[in-house]
Amino acid sequence: MLLHLFTLLVAAATALLIFAGGLVTSTGSGLSVPDWPSTYGWFMFTFPLDKMVGGIFYEHSHRLIASTVGFLIVILTAWLWRAEPRAWVRRLGYLALAAVVTQGILGGITVLWFLPDPISIAHAGLAQLVFCLTVSIAVVTSPGWRRAYERRGDAGRGVTPRQAGREGPSYVNETNDGALQRLGIATTVAIFAQILIGATMRHTDAGLAIPDFPLAFGRLLPPFWSAAIAVHYAHRVGALVVAALILAAATRVFVHQRVRVELRRPSVLLLVLVVLQIALGALTVLSGKQYIVNSLHVVVGALVLATSLVLTLRAHRPRFGIGDQGSGMGETHAVDLRIPDPQSRIPGVTHP
Amino acid sequence: MSRPMYLGPILAIALAAASAACGGGSTQSEAPATPPAPLVNPVDPATAGAIAGRVAFEGTAPKPAPIRMDSDPNCQAGGATDQTILLGQGGALQNVFVYVKDGLGDLRFPIPSTPVVLDQKGCLYTPRVLGAQVGQTVEVLNSDPTLHNIHAIPAANREFNTGQPIQGMRHTHVFSTREVMVPFKCDVHGWMRAYIGVLDHPFFAVTGEDGHFELTGLPAGTYTVEAWHESLGSQTLTITIGEKETKSDVAFSFKAA
């Protein structure tokens, strides 16, 4: 339980880091500290606080938070390595560590190379993947994930999906919802793609290429095109696609998986967040990219992605089997943990 | 349960990435190789002419917006306004870079040995617009009791970004290629902007409060003269001067975009 709480802390710190990164780009402070990994020649952690002025405040804060997150992920990886029995979860930790190290190096390169668009966009995209990894680890180390289906006490109790498939369709329909799983994956991938388009728009300075909202130059389609307008318009179309997918996923949950509270909650949150995110996107344009609004748009985008990921992972939970808490997925699938029927406990013996 | 052997190196890399090394920005940008310049001016002073005139602004100038410098308490306390469009008496337009764009042929000129100085004072660049020759030293001075970064964003020359954390620091740079204009910015103080026109000849001027400019020492010929303003754009005129002739009534007029 303590490990799970720590994973939540790491995920929350990563979200804060994304917000801080959003502030850096929104305030145009990305190059306010020209050197890396030092800060104006100082060792990063000894840079005087009274010199954190202007753009340095945002850039150096971002570096400090990033170092903290990196350190937290080092601890998390070590913790998983020591205490986590599932090999695939430990591997998630290694992956998160490799991703955050790469992310730090990308952050340094983007400063030293004067914010080249591809590197900056990669930095923005990898930030989302680091966040997704920390959220994934938090999900699969949660008590709810570990005890999933034990509380149900229904036909699906104690069976793996493969076994469930053999034993009848009811279990599959109730828990191993293939349509929802596919919808969840599609939604999560679409949100990530939408974030990458947003990052491209952000780093190519196309955020105000279409200055009005909800129309584009007063029309549904822009009357003229440029690369910046195309990227901006693609982000708006992407928002509609993502919203439609989220609506479809939430509808699937409420129609077919209403009893599963672990799916209902992220679905509701997803609906709330996507509405908030579209509103923030509109405000970003209408406010002329006010930096707080702009940065909130970045971090809420990350939260939409993470929530969709949580929904998708939980929708896939039956695939991991009931015993996904100790001995790894492969072993879990080989073990049948069903409570045997008392009438057939001892073959050949009739029980009273 | 087996433990992967590669975790140790990964942790080491992570810690190495997390730790920062001490160091400091160079106070001199790498001086690019430039072809040797002649030591003697090819123009005979006895026959040289001049082009002079005035740059004006037509219409009503926008009221300069105040600059909020409260993100750095070390910057001057209030009162500073946006310097994008600065007007003098009678609509004189300040900070216009006027230069000979074309007409000098293959003439090559000596490079001045004195540096051009761009000062950072009161969290503003002084002057905001200036010119330098290819190969001439540009010296950027920090007169403020705060940190600045000097970020040049040229298109043809090499971009650089260096820090000046201590008051009194100087940074020198030599541009290798003609470029009008090279923008400078401070990312610490987002309002700070300066522009340097880099030319391969000495025939340039920046208008002052009276909007006046003068290009002296020109050989006889026909020239394309351009007036550049950071927000109002550029204008060109074709002007012919004879030996010892001074055209003193050249007028450029800008309107609000």
Interface residues (C-beta under 8 A of the other chain):
Chain A: T27 G28 S29 G30 L31 S32 V33 P34 D35 P37 S38 T39 Y40 G41 W42 F43 M44 F45 K51 V53 G54 G55 I56 F57 E59 S67 G70 F71 I73 V74 T77 A78 W81 P85 R90 Y94 L97 A98 V100 V101 G104 I105 F114
Chain B: M1 R3 P4 Y6 L7 I10 L11 I13 A14 L15 A17 A18 S19 A20 A21 C22 G23 G24 G25 S71 D72 P73 N74 T146 L147 N149 H151 E159 N161 T162 G163 P165 C186 D187 V188 H189 G190
